[in-house]
Amino acid sequence: MATHDRSVPPFDPSLPPDPHRLPPPTEWFSPHAERHLLDRPKFCPMCGSSLDGGLTSEWWVAEERVFLTWCASCRWTGNVVLFDRAIIEEPEH
């Protein structure tokens, strides 16, 4: 579905308003808001349903980005952590 920010002319009046309006680029948190919309979990890790009706809140722990996530479909709540690289140790058999 195509949308457009109606505060920036010219816009096509036949398009609905943008549901995820970003702050002006001059605001200090503007790049963070854009990354949040791009990187936030889109689907529930437990049931796979869309998180559009749920909750996704982001915070930082040092360099880690953590998304507190609640799914309206299955009622799952948990943290989703983004990482660049994972080091996993497998126990010996």
Secondary structure, 3 states (H helix, E strand, C coil): CCCECCCCCCCCCCCCECCCCCCCCCCCCHHHHHHHHHHCCCECCCCCCECCCCEEEEEEECCEEEEEEECCCCCCEEEEEECCCCCCCCCCC
